[in-house]
Amino acid sequence: MSNEPGNQTPNTPDVSETELRNMKVDELRQEAKDENIAGASGMRKEELVQEVANARSRDTGRDGDEAAGSETEDLGAGPEGGKVRYGDASSKSLKYSQEITSTEDEAEREGRSLATTHHEVIRQWAEERAGVPATVEGTEHGDHLGVLRIDFGGDDSNLRKVTWEEWFDTFDARRLNFIYQEQRSDGSQSNFFRLENPEREDA
């Protein structure tokens, strides 16, 4: 295969995405499992490559954590001001995702793993993909919403549409993070996202 892209991960000379792409999907899934990347069994090869590359990058090229807590919140930012929530159960993929705290922020590169708690960022991302807020039927807790999803118009009859207000109330009450991609590495639009609770293994 000519014109191989080489290392697509800036400032991480030891991480070769080309090497990862040459691995079989089963091998990548095992790597993802070793890195404690949640949801690897449902990922496609390119998503596995990105998540494993991000996890392998570890401290390389990552800025130190900023101190939490600017008190100013812009409209639609949510209670954390868009900042990612960290806890004992934070995944490695969260730690090596680019934090997005405003609708003005852009991914550093195509295929980059992103993370946010910013309501308007999440809403815009979903609406650009014709996605609507939803919950999984049968997972409710009393009168509280169950498992949160975004419905992209597939044929999943288990999804029940809800309002963004209900969705974000639940998202914030559970202190979730939204981990997602804008584009795959080839530049095509990505619908990949997952929700993670940094205090518990199960979101």
C-alpha positions in Angstrom: 0.0 0.0 0.0 1.7 3.1 -1.2 1.4 6.6 0.3 0.9 5.3 3.9 0.0 8.2 6.2 2.5 7.5 8.9 2.2 8.8 12.4 -1.0 11.0 12.6 -0.6 11.7 16.3 1.2 15.0 16.8 4.0 15.1 19.4 3.9 11.4 20.0 6.9 9.9 18.1 6.4 6.5 19.7 2.8 6.1 18.6 2.4 4.9 15.0 -1.1 4.8 13.7 0.2 3.1 10.6 1.5 0.2 12.8 -1.9 0.0 14.5 -3.8 0.0 11.2 -1.7 -3.1 10.1 -3.0 -5.0 13.2 -6.1 -7.2 13.0 -9.3 -6.0 14.6 -9.2 -8.7 17.2 -5.6 -7.6 18.1 -6.8 -4.0 18.3 -9.7 -5.0 20.6 -7.3 -6.8 22.9 -5.0 -3.7 23.0 -8.1 -1.6 23.8 -9.1 -4.0 26.5 -5.5 -3.8 28.0 -5.8 0.0 28.0 -9.2 -0.2 29.7 -11.0 1.5 26.8 -14.7 1.1 27.3 -17.0 0.0 24.5 -14.2 -1.4 22.3 -16.3 -4.4 21.2 -18.6 -2.1 19.3 -16.0 0.1 17.6 -14.9 -0.1 14.0 -11.3 -0.6 13.2 -10.6 3.1 12.6 -12.2 4.1 15.9 -10.1 1.4 17.7 -6.9 2.8 16.0 -7.8 6.2 17.3 -8.6 5.2 20.8 -5.6 2.9 21.2 -3.3 5.6 19.7 -4.7 8.2 22.2 -4.3 5.8 25.1 -0.7 4.9 24.1 0.2 8.6 23.8 -0.3 8.9 27.6 1.6 11.8 29.0 3.4 12.7 25.7 2.1 15.9 24.3 -0.5 16.4 27.0 -0.6 19.7 28.8 -1.0 19.6 32.6 -4.5 19.7 33.9 -5.7 23.2 34.4 -7.1 24.0 37.8 -10.8 23.4 37.8 -13.1 26.2 38.0 -13.6 29.4 36.2 -16.8 30.6 37.8 -18.0 32.2 34.5 -20.4 30.1 32.6 -21.4 31.0 29.0 -25.0 30.4 27.9 -25.6 26.7 27.2 -22.3 25.6 28.8 -23.9 23.6 31.6 -22.9 23.6 35.3 -19.3 22.6 34.6 -18.8 25.4 32.1 -18.1 22.8 29.4 -15.1 21.4 31.4 -14.6 17.6 31.5 -15.4 15.8 34.8 -12.7 13.6 36.2 -13.0 10.9 38.8 -11.6 7.5 40.0 -13.2 5.7 37.1 -12.1 8.1 34.3 -11.1 6.1 31.3 -7.7 6.5 29.6 -9.6 7.6 26.4 -11.1 10.5 28.4 -7.7 11.5 29.7 -6.2 11.7 26.2 -9.2 13.3 24.5 -9.0 17.0 23.5 -11.3 19.0 25.8 -13.9 21.1 24.1 -15.3 23.9 26.3 -17.0 26.2 23.7 -18.8 26.0 20.4 -15.8 28.0 19.0 -13.3 25.2 19.8 -12.2 23.0 16.9 -10.6 19.5 16.8 -6.8 19.7 16.5 -7.0 17.2 13.6 -9.4 14.8 11.8 -10.2 11.7 13.8 -9.3 13.3 17.1 -11.1 12.0 20.2 -12.9 14.9 21.8 -14.6 15.3 25.2 -17.0 17.9 26.6 -19.8 18.6 29.1 -20.9 21.8 27.1 -24.7 21.5 26.4 -24.6 23.6 23.2 -21.6 21.8 21.8 -23.4 18.4 22.3 -26.6 19.7 20.9 -25.0 21.2 17.8 -23.0 18.0 17.2 -26.2 15.9 17.4 -28.3 18.2 15.2 -25.7 18.4 12.5 -26.2 14.6 12.2 -30.0 14.8 12.5 -29.7 13.3 16.0 -32.3 13.8 18.7 -32.1 13.2 22.4 -33.5 9.8 23.5 -33.5 7.3 26.3 -33.6 3.5 26.3 -37.1 2.2 27.1 -37.2 -0.1 30.1 -34.1 1.4 31.8 -35.9 4.1 33.7 -35.4 4.6 37.5 -38.9 5.5 38.8 -39.7 8.8 37.1 -36.0 9.5 36.1 -34.8 8.8 32.6 -32.9 5.6 31.9 -29.8 5.1 29.7 -29.2 8.2 27.6 -28.7 7.9 23.8 -28.9 10.1 20.7 -31.3 8.7 18.1 -29.9 9.2 14.5 -33.1 7.8 12.9 -32.2 4.1 12.8 -34.7 1.3 13.4 -34.0 0.9 17.2 -37.5 0.6 18.6 -36.2 0.6 22.2 -35.4 4.4 21.9 -37.8 6.9 23.2 -37.4 10.6 22.2 -37.1 13.1 25.1 -36.5 16.9 25.2 -33.0 18.3 25.4 -33.9 19.8 28.8 -34.7 16.4 30.2 -31.6 14.9 28.6 -29.2 17.5 29.9 -30.9 17.4 33.4 -30.1 13.7 33.5 -26.6 14.2 31.9 -25.7 16.7 34.6 -27.3 14.9 37.5 -25.2 11.8 36.6 -22.1 13.9 36.1 -21.5 12.4 32.7 -18.9 13.3 30.1 -19.6 13.2 26.3 -16.7 11.6 24.4 -17.1 11.9 20.6 -15.5 12.5 17.2 -16.3 15.2 14.7 -14.7 13.4 11.8 -13.0 10.1 11.1 -9.3 10.1 10.1 -10.3 10.1 6.4 -12.3 13.4 6.9 -15.8 11.9 6.7 -18.3 12.8 9.3 -18.3 10.5 12.4 -21.4 9.7 14.5 -19.2 8.0 17.2 -19.9 9.1 20.8 -20.2 7.6 24.2 -21.2 8.8 27.6 -19.0 8.1 30.6 -19.4 8.6 34.3 -15.9 9.4 35.8 -17.0 8.1 39.3 -18.5 4.8 38.1 -17.5 2.1 35.6 -21.1 2.1 34.2 -22.5 5.3 32.8 
